[in-house]
Amino acid sequence: MSSESWLEEGLGIHNLGDFRGIPLNQDAPNHFDGMDIIDLEPLKPGPKHWTEHLDEELFSTYADYWPMSHDQIGDVVIIKIPNEVLDHSEVIGEAILKQHESVRVVCADKGVKGDFRVRDLEVLAFNKTDQTETKVRENGNEFFADPGVAYYSPRLANERMKTVSVAVELSQKLGRKIDVCDPYAGVGPAVIPLAKLNESVDRIFASDLNPSAALLLAKNLPNIYAECKDALTLHEELPQCCDLLLVNLPHNTLEHLEHVTPLLKSGHLVCIRGWAIVSTDDMGQVEKQIRNSLKNCKIRNISIESSKSYSPKHNYISINVELVR
């Protein structure tokens, strides 16, 4: 039929149990041997973008300002709304709900707030409940997050899988299971996959200064040390607790390095894996700054990788340091 150009383009195929209903156009014959021709309501494709749910006149009036992208964390959508269409925020929220069946809450991102730099979210539309706590699926793992009270970025999922590789490699080098500490754990996305490495990882210590994040951390990982603690003083409670130390406070990682290294064990190879946001002009000074912060340690290897652009003048980098304290 397709070779004869008898199929009606743009319409779906009906599921009729053991049979399928194929849409035909006006050029098709009115009889086919062994097949029935029946009248059915055509299956027209739905909107491809949430803006297609907007009133046509409204859409055309502000055609240059509708936001075309958004972030989705679990069943929560977060969208930045330009000032030009702020008065239509609720309409935007409802349109996104109509477009995405899996979405429960739509929120406007009004920037970051507070000492913990969490997103200032305004609920625009919701189904059943407007709570922003949600279940996230990442790299085969499930855990709870709440973008309204604790930082979490799905865009770092690949970095977290690299951390798994680093942990396995360190375990192999040491010939035993390793202990891990993440004093900036947030809700736990970096250590959740590590908790499944039964042959490579023994104990995990995780904490966060944000009380809301720490509560979700403990909920996600009820069987490990998961507390609300200040990373800079955690070594007083957990001195030399780990072989692998995660330092994920991008705006302050390099400044914090010397204060969190007492969490590392001494006398053998250990590893620091960190992430930082660095000015493009300062990229050449990063290794020097790391060596200065770790001047009392024997550094075996430093690896610095620029994983993505954070802004026109800043890079987001990952850091691996192998050392002996």
N, C-alpha and C positions, 0 to 999 in steps of 0.2 A: 504493500500500500504506500509506503514512504517513497519507493522508487517511482510510483505513478503520480506522486504529489497529491494524494487524496486525503492526507491527514490534516486536520485543522490545527494550525500552530498556536501555541500559547495556552492550550487547554489540557487539563489533567486527565489521567486514565481512571475510570471507575472500577472499584473493586466490587465484583458481583458474586462473591463466594468462590465457586469453582471456575468462574468465567471473568473476563475483563471487558469493559466497555471502552472501545477506542473511538475518539472523536473524529468524525469525517467532515470534510468540507463540501461545498456545493458541486464540485466537479466529480465527486465519487459516484459510482453506479448505485442504483436503488435496489440491487439484488446481488448477493454473494452466495454461491453454492455452499451449503453446510453451515451457514452462519445467519443469524437473525439481525435485522436492523431495527432498533428500538429508539424511542425518543426519551432522552434524559436531560435533566438540568445540567448545563455545562459546568465543569469544575474550573473556575477561573483562578489563576494564581493570586495569592494574597500580596499585600504590600511588602516590598523588599526593605524598606526603611521606615522608622517610626514617623518621620515627617509626612509620610503619605496618609497618616491618620488625621492630619491637621485640615482645618477648613481651607479650601483652595485660595480664597481671597486673603485670609490671614497669612498663609504660607507665602504667597507672592509679595505681600506687603513688606515682609521682613526676610525675603529670600536669601539675603547675604549674611544673615546673622544667626540662623538656626545652628546649634552645635551639632556636628556630624559624628562625633565620637564620644565614648564614655568608658568608664571602668566598671567592671562587674566583679564583685567579691561574693561568692556564693550566690544567693538569690537577691542580693542588694546591688542596685545600679547607682553609680555616683557620676554626676554630670556637672560640668562647669557651664554656667549660663551667662552669656554676654549681657552687659547692661542694657543693650538695645531691646532685649526680649524678656527682661526680668518680670514685667507685668504679666507675662504669659507662662510663668513657671509651672503653675498647676496644670495647665493645658499640656505642656511638655511632658510632665510626669504621667498623666493619664495616657498620652499617646504611646509612651514607652511601655507602659503596662499592657496595652492592647497588642503591641507588636511582639512582645516576648512573654510567652506563657510561663517560662521558668522563673520570671522575676516577681518578687513579692513586694519589694520596697524600692522606690525611686527617690533619691536624695540629691539636693543641690550642694555642690562643694563650694563653701564660702571661704576657703583658705584654711590655714592651720591656726590653732589656738593653744594657749597654755604652755607650761614648762615642758610638757611631754610631746608637744608638736603634733597633736592629733587633729584630724580633720573636723572642721566646724560644719556639721551637716544639718540641712533643713529638709525634713521629709516633705515631699511634694505629692506623692500618691502611694497607696499601698493596698494590698489585699490581705484581709483577715487581721494582720497585726503590723504596727509601724515600728516594731523593735528592730534595731540594726544588728543585733547579734545573729550570726548566720553560720552554717556549716560549710566549710571550704574543702574542696577536693584538689589535691596537688600531688603529682608524681605518685599516684596510687595510695596516698594517705588522706585521711579525713580528720579534720580538727575544727574547733570553733574559733571564730574571729569576730571582732566587732569594730569596724572602721570608725565608729563614732567615739570610741573611748581608748583604742589602742592601735598603734601603727601596724599595718601589715601591707605588704606589696606582693601581689602575684607575679610581678615582673622579675622578681629575684629567684624564681623557681629553679632556673638552670644553675645559678650560683650555689643553691642549696644542694643540688645533686653533685656538684663538684666537691663540696665539703664531704659528702659521703665517700668519694674516691680518695680524698686526702686522709680521711680516718682509716680506711682500709689499708692504704699504703703505709701509714705510720705504724699500724698494728703489725704489719708484715715485717717492717724494719726492726721493730722491737722484739718480735717473736712472742708476743703475748697480747691479751686484750688491753685496750687503753681506756683511760678515764678522760672525760670531756667536761669542760666548763664553758658555759655561755652566760656571762653576766649582763648581757644586753638582749635577753632572749625574746622579749615581747611576748606573743602568745605561743611561741615555741616552734615556728616552722622550720628552723634550722636543725633543731635537736630531735624532732619527732621522727624523721627517717633514720637518725642515728640510733634511736632506741630499739630499732628492729635489727640492728647489726649484732646479733647474739654471738657471733664468732669473732667479732673485731672490737666491740665496745663493751666495757664492763659498767662502770658507774657514770652517771650524768648528773652534773650540778648546773641548774639553770635558775636565773633570777632576773628581775627587772625592777627598776625604781618606780615605775607606774603601777599603783595598786590595782587598777582595773586590768592591766595587762597580766599582772601576777596571778590574779584570780582565774583568768582564762588559761594561763599557763598551767596552773595546778589542775584545772578541769581537763585539759588536754593530756597531761602527763601525771596522773595521780600516784604513780609508783616511783617517782624520782624526787630528788631534792628540788623543789620549785617554790621559791620564796620571793617576797618583796624586799629587795635589798639594794643598797647603793654599791655599784660596781667598784668604786674607788676604795671602799673599806671592806669589801667582801673577803679579802685575803686574811683579815684579822680573825674571821670565823673559819675560813677554809684555806689555811696556808698550804701551799704545794699540793693542791688537790688534783691536778690534771696533767695529762700529757699533751692534749690538744686544747688550745684556748681560742675561742671565737670572740672577735672584737668588732661588733657591728653597731657603731654609733658614728655614721659617716661624716658628720660635721665636726666631730671631736676625736675620732679614732687615733690619729697620730699624737695628739696631746695626751691621751689617756694611756698609751702603751706602757710607759715606765711605771704607772701606778697599778696596773693589773698583772704585770709579769710575776709578782710574788705568788700568784695562783698556780704557776707552773712548777712542776717537780724539778728537782736539781739532780745533777750527777749523770744524766744521760740525755739522749736526743729527745727534744720536745718540739712542738710546732705551734706557731701562731697563725691563724687565718683571719684576716681582717678586711674591712671595706672602708673606703674613704672617698670624700668628695674634695677634689683638689683643683685649684686654679690652674688653667692651662700654662700660665707663666711660671708656675712653681713646680711643674712636673719633674724637672731636672733635679730638684732638691729633695724629692721624696725619700730616696734611698739614704741620703745623708742624714735626714731627720730620723729615719728609723734606726740607723746605726747609732746615732747619738742617744736616742731613747733607750737603746739596749746595750749601752757601752760596757756594762758590767757582765755581759754575757758573751759566750763564744759563738759567733754567728757562722753557721755552716753554709747557708744559702739564702738568698733573698730573691723572690720572684714578684714582679710588679706587672700587672696586666690592666690596661685600660679597657674595660668591658663595654662601656657605652658613654655617650655624651650626656651630661646632666643638664647643661645649659650651654649657650654659645661660648662662654668663657670658662666653663668648669667641666672636668671629667670625673666619671665614677670609676674608681679603680678597685681591684682586688689585690690583696697582698698575702703572700705566703712566706713565712720565715721559719727556717729550721735552725735550731740553736741548742746550746747546752748552757744551763744556768750554773 
